[in-house]
Amino acid sequence: MAVTTDDDVTERVGQFEMRVCFGEPTPESEARWNRRADVLAAWLIELWERRQREIAERN
């Protein structure tokens, strides 16, 4: 994976040229990131709890 901090880097993919850059934060984008963080945290907690139950059942 290539990581760069140069905002003017354009990548060619087939016949397309692409450039990825950060947009200005908006209330909608902040809410979207917060929802993603909540969903990820809930998934990790569920996974951890499932593993804890499996360990408890084996003992």
Secondary structure by P-SEA (a helix, b strand, c coil): ccccccccbbbbcccbbbbbbbccccaaaaaaaaaaaaaaaaaaaaaaaaaaaaaaaac
